[in-house]
Amino acid sequence: MPTNRRILLARRPDGLVTDADFEVVEEPVAPLAEGDALVRVLALSVDPTNRVWMREQDSYLPAIELGAVVRAAGIGTVVESKLDGFATGDLVTGLCGWQDYWTVTADSTANVLPAGLPVEDLLSIYGVTGITAYIGMLDVCELREGDAVVVSGAAGGVGSVAGQIARIKGASRVVGTAGTPEKCKWVVDELGFDACINYRSEAVGERLEELFPDGIDVYFDNVGGPTLDAVLANLAIGARIGLCGAISAYTRSTPLPVYNTPNLVMQRGRMRGFIILDHLDRFPDAVMELVGWVAEGRIKYRVEVVDGLERAPETLNRLFTGEHDGKLVVRVAES
Amino acid sequence: MPTNRRILLARRPDGLVTDADFEVVEEPVAPLAEGDALVRVLALSVDPTNRVWMREQDSYLPAIELGAVVRAAGIGTVVESKLDGFATGDLVTGLCGWQDYWTVTADSTANVLPAGLPVEDLLSIYGVTGITAYIGMLDVCELREGDAVVVSGAAGGVGSVAGQIARIKGASRVVGTAGTPEKCKWVVDELGFDACINYRSEAVGERLEELFPDGIDVYFDNVGGPTLDAVLANLAIGARIGLCGAISAYTRSTPLPVYNTPNLVMQRGRMRGFIILDHLDRFPDAVMELVGWVAEGRIKYRVEVVDGLERAPETLNRLFTGEHDGKLVVRVAES
């Protein structure tokens, strides 16, 4: 049997993850039981939620147990199957974890993917990343034609797509926030946002006030903290805020404060958190429309592929230091 | 003509209001113009929003201009009318302001009230106070049978009614917060809440954790700040927060911080601010159902009447120091 490298959670990280937070074990893959399928992991999706799951408190899924393989979504190919619906060679997606081989059982959440699309695309624009942008902007933020829109994390995997969807669906103005001049340039020049505020060097609140004299109708939030607060201070009446994530909070023991929630009363605003797994019924609509937009060249996206399972921890940290554009994927094996 | 005492806003208050923030003028009532009606003000509703309107920034209504009469809702009786739909002796409600006489024009928002109900009730349980509790709990918080509910400002005019409505509509548990042992006792013993947390002497977060092991489904918020934050830390999945007001913020230049908004993501929570004037179409339903509940003895309420227009400022302050139970009304003249 082949050897399975597995990255286990050894302790709860404090801030960014370090090598000492993990234990790497190598063990032979066990012979396949009746009713199971063995999947060779090809690539891992690197998502802020991986870090959330490492914390002690349960979230929308239970915390990863100490000693267990780190939970992560990914894609693999079936190398042996004794499980109905899974044939050798099938491309499969699900919570495979940080390991080389994933044993799928009848209880696993695992879905066979259509053949013919690159693994990186299936993990980004046609995966949870693109679908989150779609459902967050259209269903949660209830984008309407003419809305003035802000997207934080605009150079990230989700934010970059969310802003482009707003534009396609008739937003009057789309402004992003990002953390470097290069990211801001990419967001405006390549993705077609109207403006992008560098939150590290500019006063976000003042810039929003200038850019939105009539207030912000829709805010797609990936970061929380001071950026959320600056948006709350500049809401239009009836504003809708979709909380997709709060990356400013996930590596801190106490999140950054927000002061302007009373403005939600004055402006009759709505703020709603969402988890994409609650919206599985909308996945087919999302993928179908995204495929069309990509084919027409109306949506651009960027995927950075990092080679090697062993680089999953350092790659995860880059989500929190901001050292990336677009979607980060770890390649575990050649497809 | 009679003399009209008018309390004008002389400057923007800082914190609680003081005499120096106002100028009291006495002037004869001008002869009535064609198309106007003259109303003798009988009683004023004392509401947190009065203080909001005194601030420099516009809110859902423009800020009160310096030198203008202080904006406030109230009830009066028509003493002379040259305006269609208003007859001498009619009871009228609207934004009459802190003055003895109110000149209603065709443009005024003024409504004739049914005869036969006490003025105090029309300004509390059957007025904006009771209607806000009703619409906030049922339409904004979307209360469902079996929900576990928290109401802040539970001894206040709105909060005391909101909690009782939740109970009537099948909440599994209703817990209030208030600022003195006497208020908490009233809320539990007289109003029938399951518990009431004294936010001045108890750790609100810990108490909520004990009282809601499965989390909070609905929070009717009148205060904002640390109480809102403690609720955010204890949400059930799919929780709904109705932001009716943020009394902790209105006398401060910077509101108190809230840290736990990221929990709205994890718990897929919704937070929505509302202003009762957006819901005028629901007023008749609300009043009809409230009248029935009061008649059946299922809703109790308390109104404290303070005598004298000149006491409006000091009475307003009591909303922010917490020195009152239930609804505060200033009586301007005998009805």
Interface residues (C-beta under 8 A of the other chain):
Chain A: V52 S59 Y60 G224 L228 I237 L243 C244 G245 A246 A249 Y250 T254 P255 L256 P257 V258 Y259 N260 T261 P262 N263 L264 V265 M266 Q267 R268 G269 R270 M271 R272 G273 F274 I275 D278
Chain B: V52 S59 Y60 G224 L228 I237 L243 C244 G245 A246 A249 Y250 T254 P255 L256 P257 V258 Y259 N260 T261 P262 N263 L264 V265 M266 Q267 R268 G269 R270 M271 R272 G273 F274 I275 D278
